[in-house]
Amino acid sequence: MARNPKPVTWYMTTPADGIIEMSRQAGTPVSLPDAAGQVIDHPNPCANKWFDESPFSYFRMVKRVGEALEDTGIWPATWPVRLWIVEPVGDAGNWSHQHYPYRLVAHQIRVLEETDPWPALGASGREALDVIHEQIPERAVRWATDWDADPEGMRERRRNWRLCGTRDIGRGEWAQAAADMTAYASRESAAQRWAEQLATDTVERILAATDFSQDAVHYARRRAAELTVAAQHQARLSPYVLDALRGVRLDAASAVAA
């Protein structure tokens, strides 16, 4: 018996005000909340399908929600964003079906509905946000304190973490590469980059008015990014990899040194 193909869901992302950021930058702002349930025509469509003639030549959408934050024009990373389910109307295309099979561009879209934004940060987006908002503010101070209390010792421990694994925990450099490959295979590369940026920005904000050294702040930024990536891929990676990303050995060594 022939199976009917599963309907494709297409996503777009906007900042909190609901305006497509690239349309705003082009001087022709398009508001998705104002067009809910309606078909929108592109205000200045390109004639040469499907290549850029301007920074905002067509509507861009993805069917892999973990890539919904790619190529949006929204930067620096902010949260919350708004995630929209749309559908292309009329002709639609792609720059490269080989390299971007999850992307689609069109000159008309129908705005179907707004949905929860957390899937834009991946299948474990909620867990990543919990790390960013609930765990990093407290841990950032501890990480920076550990560094400035013993910079040379922490530098050596960080080097060992990066280059040397143990029987129970992988080496950090390899764990980071495994997370990157997992994000790519799961079509969550944009989600991972965005989550890492939110994590490091949180550290910068928490430590902005402190007297910690710049090296301590950098260390805390990296720890925050790695912890967030572990949360994002917690259902896909083994404890051997996750504990490396979480810095279990670094925390244990710091406790012993203290």
C-alpha positions in Angstrom: 0.0 0.0 0.0 1.4 3.4 -1.0 1.9 5.8 1.8 0.9 9.4 1.6 4.0 11.7 2.0 4.1 13.5 5.3 3.1 17.1 5.0 6.1 19.5 5.2 6.1 22.2 7.8 8.0 25.4 6.9 9.4 27.8 9.5 10.5 31.4 9.7 11.9 33.3 12.6 11.5 36.9 13.6 12.6 39.1 16.5 10.1 39.8 19.3 8.2 42.4 17.3 7.3 40.0 14.5 9.0 41.9 11.7 11.2 39.9 9.3 14.6 41.4 10.2 16.0 41.3 6.7 12.9 43.2 5.4 13.5 45.8 8.1 17.1 46.3 7.1 16.0 46.6 3.4 13.6 49.4 4.3 10.5 47.4 3.5 9.4 46.0 6.8 7.1 42.9 6.7 5.1 42.1 9.9 4.1 38.4 10.2 1.6 39.1 13.2 -0.2 41.6 11.0 -0.6 39.0 8.3 -1.7 35.9 10.3 -3.8 33.7 8.1 -3.1 35.8 5.0 -1.0 35.5 1.9 1.9 38.1 1.8 3.5 39.3 -1.4 7.2 40.1 -1.3 7.5 43.9 -1.4 10.5 43.9 -3.8 10.9 40.5 -5.4 14.1 39.7 -7.4 13.7 39.0 -11.1 16.5 36.5 -11.3 15.2 33.4 -9.5 16.6 32.4 -7.1 19.6 34.5 -6.5 20.1 37.5 -4.4 19.8 40.9 -6.1 19.4 42.7 -2.8 19.8 41.7 0.9 16.1 40.9 0.9 15.3 39.3 -2.4 12.7 36.7 -1.3 11.2 35.1 1.7 13.4 32.4 3.3 12.0 29.4 5.1 13.3 26.0 6.4 11.7 22.7 7.0 14.3 21.7 9.7 13.4 23.9 12.6 16.9 23.6 14.1 18.1 25.7 11.2 15.4 28.3 11.5 17.8 30.8 13.0 20.2 30.6 10.1 20.4 33.5 7.6 17.7 35.6 9.3 19.6 38.9 9.7 18.9 38.8 13.4 22.2 39.5 15.2 23.5 39.6 17.8 21.6 36.7 19.2 18.6 37.7 21.3 15.9 35.8 23.2 13.0 35.4 22.9 12.5 35.2 19.2 9.2 34.3 17.5 8.8 31.2 15.4 6.2 31.0 12.6 4.8 28.3 10.5 4.3 29.4 7.0 3.8 27.8 3.6 5.1 28.9 0.2 2.5 30.1 -2.4 3.2 30.0 -6.1 6.7 29.4 -7.4 9.4 28.4 -4.9 13.0 27.5 -5.3 16.4 26.9 -3.7 20.0 28.0 -4.3 21.2 24.4 -4.1 19.1 21.3 -3.4 22.3 19.4 -2.8 23.7 21.7 -0.2 20.6 23.2 1.2 17.9 20.5 0.9 16.0 22.0 4.0 15.8 25.5 2.6 13.2 27.1 0.4 12.7 30.6 -1.0 9.6 32.2 -2.4 8.0 35.5 -3.4 4.7 34.7 -1.7 4.0 33.0 1.6 0.9 32.3 3.7 1.4 32.9 7.5 -0.3 29.9 9.1 0.4 30.4 12.8 2.9 31.3 15.5 4.3 28.4 17.5 6.6 28.0 20.6 10.0 29.4 19.9 12.2 26.9 21.8 12.4 24.3 19.0 14.5 26.8 17.1 17.2 25.9 19.6 16.9 22.2 18.8 15.0 19.2 20.1 16.3 19.9 23.6 15.8 23.7 23.3 14.0 23.9 26.6 16.9 22.2 28.4 19.4 24.5 26.7 17.4 27.6 27.8 17.3 26.3 31.3 21.1 26.1 31.3 21.3 29.6 29.9 18.8 31.3 32.2 19.0 29.3 35.4 22.4 27.7 35.7 25.0 29.9 33.9 24.3 33.1 36.0 25.5 31.3 39.1 28.2 29.1 37.6 29.8 32.0 35.6 31.0 33.6 38.9 32.4 30.3 40.2 34.2 29.6 36.9 35.8 33.0 36.8 36.7 32.7 40.5 38.4 29.3 39.9 40.5 30.8 37.1 41.7 33.9 38.9 42.5 31.9 42.0 45.0 29.8 40.1 45.5 31.0 36.5 48.5 28.8 35.7 46.9 25.7 37.3 43.6 26.3 35.5 45.4 26.8 32.2 47.2 23.5 32.7 44.0 21.8 33.6 42.2 23.2 30.7 44.9 22.0 28.4 44.7 18.5 29.8 40.9 18.6 29.5 41.2 19.6 25.8 43.9 17.1 24.8 43.7 14.1 27.2 40.8 11.8 27.9 40.3 9.2 30.6 38.6 5.8 30.6 35.3 7.4 31.7 35.4 10.9 30.1 36.5 11.9 26.6 38.9 14.7 25.8 37.3 18.1 25.4 38.5 18.8 21.9 37.1 15.6 20.6 33.8 16.1 22.5 33.4 19.5 20.9 34.0 18.0 17.4 31.4 15.3 18.2 28.8 17.9 19.2 29.5 19.8 16.0 29.0 16.7 13.8 25.9 15.8 15.7 24.4 19.3 15.2 25.2 19.1 11.5 23.7 15.6 11.1 20.6 16.6 13.0 20.2 19.9 11.1 20.7 21.9 14.3 23.9 23.8 13.4 22.2 27.1 13.6 20.5 26.2 16.8 23.9 25.3 18.3 25.6 28.5 17.2 22.7 30.5 18.6 22.6 28.7 21.9 26.3 29.1 22.3 26.0 32.8 21.6 23.2 33.2 24.1 25.3 31.4 26.7 28.4 33.5 26.2 26.4 36.7 26.1 24.9 35.7 29.5 28.4 35.3 31.0 29.4 38.7 29.6 26.4 40.4 31.2 26.9 38.7 34.5 30.6 39.5 34.8 30.5 42.9 33.1 30.7 44.9 36.4 33.2 42.6 38.1 37.0 42.7 38.5 37.7 39.3 37.0 40.5 39.1 34.5 39.8 38.9 30.8 41.2 35.4 30.8 38.8 34.4 33.6 35.9 35.8 31.6 37.0 34.0 28.5 37.2 30.7 30.4 33.7 31.2 31.8 32.4 32.0 28.3 33.8 28.7 27.0 32.5 26.7 29.9 29.0 28.2 29.4 29.0 27.4 25.7 30.1 23.8 26.3 27.6 23.2 29.1 24.8 24.6 26.8 25.8 22.3 23.9 25.8 19.3 26.3 22.2 20.2 27.2 21.2 20.6 23.5 22.6 17.2 22.6 21.8 15.3 25.8 19.6 12.8 24.1 22.0 12.1 21.3 25.5 11.9 22.9 26.8 9.3 25.4 27.8 10.2 28.9 31.4 9.8 27.8 31.0 12.8 25.5 28.5 14.8 27.6 30.7 14.7 30.8 33.6 16.1 28.8 31.4 19.0 27.5 30.1 19.6 31.0 33.6 19.9 32.3 33.3 17.3 35.0 37.0 16.8 35.2 37.7 20.5 35.3 35.2 21.0 38.2 36.7 18.1 40.1 40.3 19.3 39.6 39.2 22.8 40.8 37.6 21.4 43.9 40.8 19.4 44.7 43.0 22.5 44.2 40.7 24.6 46.4 
